[in-house]
């Protein structure tokens, strides 16, 4: 049975959590394949907003199994808080939440290391969420990390102590004057480990292999966005994992030829949190309107998101790198009221117009070239059928489909799961 894959095509915050929640009814298994608790997947239904950081976004559905894959890094403390929040809704999460033994653990010293490293950079900060994710992936690739499966070994605390001691020496090296109480952090960490150990740990690659043989439907869920990919994003202002389609193979142990559809999620405009180049960023009233109407604040950190017009050069790049088969456009409702919309269809780069993403998109190297499209005035938030969409929005969608050579099959017109229109 083929696996479908859902991921973000911009700098994250595209609305992946909502769409996974909407699509979960069609799947037996929702499997998160990379990233850590820097993700903020927001789901809204029955008048309640839920924010998930590590747990897959299908957890609120009764029948779906939710799997945290080997490519994910888990902070037990944040994970415990997520479970506590789920407990408020009487969710029987223990029967439908599985953890890969090969997933790596974020230690308290990873978080301190993250803060020390970022503080030492001064003005060159990359905009880390300070969740310890980068240092955890560094230990993973450096073959020093502690994995979920290690918690089943008798000497795991000795392994922990050895790695934490190494981290403390590295923290001292940064000399960044970071204040912390490791004893207090460790106490919280070990309590959270006890909770984590009440869940079911599995050899997830074997579990998914058998599930495919049994004909079960699987949706792989990504975090962050394609332009934050460690290889293909706007390096070094990126995350520490592979957020693109290839990451689903390494983050779950799924063979490339088992992936069928790749669902690409994008906003009708563009946002970015933290540092890094952003060619279409707006510093005027239009940008302020997008931020206000779109409530553009990070679900994990609360940081305001930078806003700008849709960048088709970057979006087309993400579609190509991921092999996207179906597009889903989020937050179309935020653009209601703009008489004219601008879409970046090319860059002026080294005196020439180009339509591909070059190696360096810092502002001194490129200038966006815009195409203007007529906007719409109608409020979309109460619409529930494609026949209700205004002509100008349909024209906008058709323009994007032609440029991206990929169909847009879902249009989101609000944060609630009901505010989702199929085309």
MIVEX-411454 format. One record per residue (C-alpha): x, y, z; residue in one letter; residue number from 1. Coordinates in pm, whole numbers. Layout:
<vexvos>
      u      v      w rest  nr
      X      Y      Z    a NUM
...
</vexvos>
This chain:
<vexvos>
      u      v      w rest  nr
      0      0      0    x   1
    139    340    -98    x   2
    219    613    154    x   3
    104    972    107    x   4
    317   1257    231    x   5
    220   1604    354    x   6
    472   1884    399    x   7
    515   2260    398    x   8
    652   2445     97    x   9
    759   2776    251    x  10
    939   2876    573    x  11
    701   2678    793    x  12
    375   2786    958    x  13
    180   2698    642    x  14
   -105   2523    824    x  15
      6   2159    802    x  16
   -151   2063   1134    x  17
   -497   2174   1026    x  18
   -484   1981    699    x  19
   -350   1664    863    x  20
   -641   1686   1107    x  21
   -884   1733    817    x  22
   -739   1439    619    x  23
   -694   1195    909    x  24
  -1040   1042    854    x  25
   -899    886    535    x  26
   -596    721    702    x  27
   -518    442    946    x  28
   -180    583   1051    x  29
    -42    937   1084    x  30
    339    930   1108    x  31
    552   1233   1195    x  32
    891   1200   1024    x  33
   1124   1481   1134    x  34
   1179   1790   1346    x  35
   1127   1855   1713    x  36
    912   2065   1945    x  37
    999   2377   1745    x  38
    693   2276   1542    x  39
    362   2439   1634    x  40
     80   2257   1460    x  41
   -244   2441   1535    x  42
   -576   2261   1513    x  43
   -911   2428   1572    x  44
  -1252   2264   1605    x  45
  -1556   2278   1836    x  46
  -1450   2627   1940    x  47
  -1121   2505   2091    x  48
   -767   2571   1965    x  49
   -506   2297   2015    x  50
   -133   2338   1955    x  51
     79   2025   1908    x  52
    460   2029   1904    x  53
    568   1665   1873    x  54
    254   1453   1872    x  55
    112   1393   1522    x  56
   -192   1599   1424    x  57
   -425   1302   1388    x  58
   -438   1240   1763    x  59
   -792   1380   1806    x  60
   -944   1116   1579    x  61
  -1059    793   1741    x  62
   -944    539   1485    x  63
   -603    661   1364    x  64
   -273    541   1511    x  65
    -27    828   1560    x  66
    341    744   1527    x  67
    641    959   1625    x  68
    907    842   1381    x  69
   1281    787   1413    x  70
   1362   1119   1241    x  71
   1198   1319   1520    x  72
   1385   1454   1825    x  73
   1177   1440   2144    x  74
   1195   1665   2450    x  75
   1034   1451   2723    x  76
    939   1761   2925    x  77
    749   1924   2638    x  78
    606   1586   2540    x  79
    469   1538   2892    x  80
    303   1881   2878    x  81
    138   1785   2548    x  82
      9   1465   2705    x  83
   -120   1658   3006    x  84
   -313   1886   2771    x  85
   -460   1587   2588    x  86
   -567   1444   2922    x  87
   -798   1741   2973    x  88
  -1008   1612   2683    x  89
  -1032   1253   2810    x  90
   -834   1124   2513    x  91
   -719    764   2534    x  92
   -385    854   2378    x  93
   -198    552   2516    x  94
   -383    318   2281    x  95
   -308    519   1967    x  96
     28    688   2023    x  97
    347    498   1934    x  98
    710    610   1964    x  99
   1000    490   1751    x 100
   1286    345   1953    x 101
   1525    515   1711    x 102
   1397    869   1784    x 103
   1656   1082   1968    x 104
   1600   1254   2302    x 105
   1657   1622   2373    x 106
   1838   1653   2706    x 107
   1828   1958   2937    x 108
   2191   2030   2845    x 109
   2096   2036   2476    x 110
   1866   2330   2549    x 111
   2136   2512   2745    x 112
   2386   2447   2466    x 113
   2139   2590   2215    x 114
   2102   2910   2418    x 115
   2478   2942   2471    x 116
   2554   2889   2102    x 117
   2293   3142   1990    x 118
   2404   3403   2244    x 119
   2765   3369   2130    x 120
   2669   3457   1771    x 121
   2568   3816   1853    x 122
   2422   3985   1545    x 123
   2475   3668   1341    x 124
   2201   3481   1528    x 125
   2004   3237   1313    x 126
   1681   3278   1509    x 127
   1685   2944   1692    x 128
   1376   2854   1895    x 129
   1621   2755   2173    x 130
   1453   2416   2214    x 131
   1781   2223   2196    x 132
   1701   2079   1856    x 133
   2019   2175   1671    x 134
   2253   2034   1939    x 135
   2046   1713   1953    x 136
   2080   1657   1578    x 137
   2452   1737   1611    x 138
   2485   1457   1866    x 139
   2283   1230   1640    x 140
   2516   1280   1344    x 141
   2815   1278   1579    x 142
   2703    936   1704    x 143
   2676   1051   2063    x 144
   2299   1076   2100    x 145
   2061    903   2339    x 146
   1762    737   2176    x 147
   1422    635   2305    x 148
   1522    270   2289    x 149
   1811    338   2528    x 150
   1554    403   2803    x 151
   1490     26   2805    x 152
   1856    -43   2895    x 153
   1981    -77   3253    x 154
   2269    169   3206    x 155
   2084    451   3029    x 156
   2137    695   3318    x 157
   2512    638   3300    x 158
   2496    716   2928    x 159
   2298   1028   3009    x 160
   2550   1145   3270    x 161
   2844   1095   3034    x 162
   2682   1301   2758    x 163
   2559   1572   2997    x 164
   2911   1610   3138    x 165
   3044   1658   2786    x 166
   2777   1921   2721    x 167
   2866   2114   3037    x 168
   3225   2144   2918    x 169
   3100   2275   2583    x 170
   2873   2527   2756    x 171
   3171   2659   2952    x 172
   3364   2690   2627    x 173
   3103   2931   2483    x 174
   3144   3158   2787    x 175
   2807   3312   2701    x 176
   2707   3383   3064    x 177
   2398   3161   3042    x 178
   2227   3122   3379    x 179
   2074   2782   3449    x 180
   2000   2538   3729    x 181
   2081   2197   3586    x 182
   1969   2011   3897    x 183
   1623   2164   3867    x 184
   1606   2095   3491    x 185
   1717   1736   3541    x 186
   1454   1676   3808    x 187
   1185   1784   3562    x 188
   1346   1579   3286    x 189
   1358   1253   3481    x 190
    996   1293   3592    x 191
    899   1338   3226    x 192
   1098   1027   3132    x 193
    879    824   3368    x 194
    572    942   3176    x 195
    733    876   2838    x 196
    809    518   2946    x 197
    437    451   3000    x 198
    387    477   2623    x 199
    452    204   2366    x 200
    799    203   2205    x 201
    823     20   1873    x 202
   1061    -65   1592    x 203
    874    178   1371    x 204
   1025     86   1033    x 205
    910   -276   1080    x 206
    570   -160   1204    x 207
    517     56    895    x 208
    642   -218    664    x 209
    387   -461    803    x 210
    114   -195    791    x 211
    181   -145    420    x 212
    163   -520    359    x 213
   -172   -526    537    x 214
   -308   -252    311    x 215
   -331     16    577    x 216
   -338    380    468    x 217
    -50    596    593    x 218
      0    972    589    x 219
    350   1098    666    x 220
    343   1437    839    x 221
    627   1684    809    x 222
    716   1980   1030    x 223
    871   2321    955    x 224
    891   2398    580    x 225
   1090   2311    268    x 226
   1282   2640    271    x 227
   1410   2546    617    x 228
   1553   2213    497    x 229
   1912   2162    614    x 230
   2025   2091    255    x 231
   1781   2279     33    x 232
   1670   2566    254    x 233
   1812   2918    295    x 234
   2122   2796    480    x 235
   2238   2872    748    x 236
   1899   3014    849    x 237
   1741   2670    847    x 238
   1638   2392   1083    x 239
   1854   2086   1153    x 240
   1658   1816    970    x 241
   1543   1728    619    x 242
   1198   1884    589    x 243
   1161   1788    223    x 244
   1006   1469     82    x 245
   1331   1273    111    x 246
   1313   1323    487    x 247
   1007   1098    503    x 248
   1215    807    375    x 249
   1498    852    625    x 250
   1267    970    905    x 251
   1034    669    886    x 252
   1223    397    700    x 253
    984    407    406    x 254
   1122    317     63    x 255
   1104    596   -200    x 256
    898    381   -436    x 257
    628    346   -169    x 258
    543    716   -174    x 259
    244    798   -392    x 260
    100   1148   -348    x 261
    297   1441   -208    x 262
     65   1708    -69    x 263
    228   2051    -59    x 264
     87   2314    177    x 265
    142   2685    116    x 266
     -5   3016    226    x 267
   -169   3250    -25    x 268
    107   3491     79    x 269
    444   3430    249    x 270
    563   3446    609    x 271
    885   3379    792    x 272
    980   3360   1162    x 273
   1330   3446   1278    x 274
   1632   3556   1079    x 275
   1723   3494    717    x 276
   1658   3632    367    x 277
   1298   3696    262    x 278
   1282   3853    -89    x 279
    913   3955    -86    x 280
    899   4080    273    x 281
    679   4387    322    x 282
    749   4672    561    x 283
    439   4875    475    x 284
     69   4882    556    x 285
      1   4575    337    x 286
    244   4368    543    x 287
     94   4495    867    x 288
   -254   4405    742    x 289
   -147   4050    657    x 290
      7   4008   1001    x 291
   -297   4148   1184    x 292
   -568   3969    988    x 293
   -370   3646    967    x 294
   -280   3657   1338    x 295
     77   3591   1238    x 296
    247   3495   1560    x 297
    447   3175   1610    x 298
    246   2895   1774    x 299
    558   2772   1957    x 300
    746   3091   2048    x 301
    485   3365   2007    x 302
    729   3558   1788    x 303
    570   3784   1524    x 304
    599   3647   1172    x 305
    741   3857    892    x 306
    491   3887    605    x 307
    518   3941    230    x 308
    365   3869   -108    x 309
    361   3515   -247    x 310
    703   3418   -383    x 311
    642   3188   -680    x 312
   1012   3147   -753    x 313
   1069   2991   -411    x 314
    740   2802   -422    x 315
    812   2651   -762    x 316
   1152   2541   -630    x 317
    986   2364   -336    x 318
    731   2195   -565    x 319
   1015   2062   -783    x 320
   1240   1945   -499    x 321
    953   1758   -332    x 322
    779   1621   -640    x 323
    450   1770   -522    x 324
    142   1613   -685    x 325
   -131   1818   -514    x 326
   -125   2168   -367    x 327
   -330   2303    -79    x 328
   -360   2679    -33    x 329
   -403   2816    317    x 330
   -526   3151    449    x 331
   -691   3271    130    x 332
   -932   3456    360    x 333
   -650   3681    486    x 334
   -614   3844    142    x 335
   -979   3952    123    x 336
   -996   4328     87    x 337
   -675   4381   -110    x 338
   -776   4548   -438    x 339
   -452   4432   -601    x 340
   -231   4138   -515    x 341
    133   4106   -614    x 342
    301   3776   -697    x 343
    677   3743   -737    x 344
    726   3553  -1063    x 345
   1099   3618  -1116    x 346
   1409   3767   -955    x 347
   1645   4026  -1093    x 348
   1978   3858  -1025    x 349
   2318   3986  -1142    x 350
   2147   4209  -1397    x 351
   1927   3933  -1542    x 352
   1573   3810  -1482    x 353
   1574   3451  -1352    x 354
   1289   3219  -1253    x 355
   1483   2969  -1040    x 356
   1606   2996   -682    x 357
   1979   3083   -690    x 358
   2240   2987   -432    x 359
   2222   3323   -253    x 360
   1897   3519   -212    x 361
   2029   3784     25    x 362
   1871   4125    -51    x 363
   2191   4269   -196    x 364
   2187   3998   -464    x 365
   1828   3988   -584    x 366
   1523   4206   -640    x 367
   1177   4048   -678    x 368
    992   4105  -1005    x 369
    616   4119   -951    x 370
    306   4036  -1153    x 371
    -12   4210  -1038    x 372
   -338   4020   -997    x 373
   -683   4159   -918    x 374
   -793   4100   -559    x 375
  -1134   4024   -409    x 376
  -1343   4196   -143    x 377
  -1568   3909    -29    x 378
  -1538   3755    318    x 379
  -1446   3390    255    x 380
  -1471   3262    613    x 381
  -1835   3152    589    x 382
  -1801   2976    253    x 383
  -1810   2596    240    x 384
  -1823   2512   -129    x 385
  -1598   2590   -426    x 386
  -1896   2734   -617    x 387
  -1910   3020   -364    x 388
  -1554   3141   -421    x 389
  -1531   3481   -593    x 390
  -1417   3497   -955    x 391
  -1103   3692   -866    x 392
   -994   3423   -620    x 393
  -1055   3152   -880    x 394
   -850   3356  -1127    x 395
   -571   3382   -867    x 396
   -581   3005   -812    x 397
   -578   2935  -1188    x 398
   -280   3167  -1231    x 399
    -89   2983   -959    x 400
   -180   2640  -1098    x 401
    -53   2738  -1441    x 402
    273   2874  -1302    x 403
    332   2579  -1069    x 404
    200   2314  -1312    x 405
     27   2144  -1019    x 406
   -343   2139   -919    x 407
   -466   2319   -607    x 408
   -713   2074   -455    x 409
   -792   2240   -120    x 410
   -845   2605    -26    x 411
   -856   2693    344    x 412
  -1076   2991    434    x 413
  -1027   2994    811    x 414
   -856   2813   1100    x 415
  -1142   2575   1186    x 416
  -1140   2227   1030    x 417
  -1485   2307    882    x 418
  -1343   2606    694    x 419
  -1191   2383    427    x 420
  -1301   2383     64    x 421
  -1230   2095   -175    x 422
  -1187   2172   -545    x 423
</vexvos>
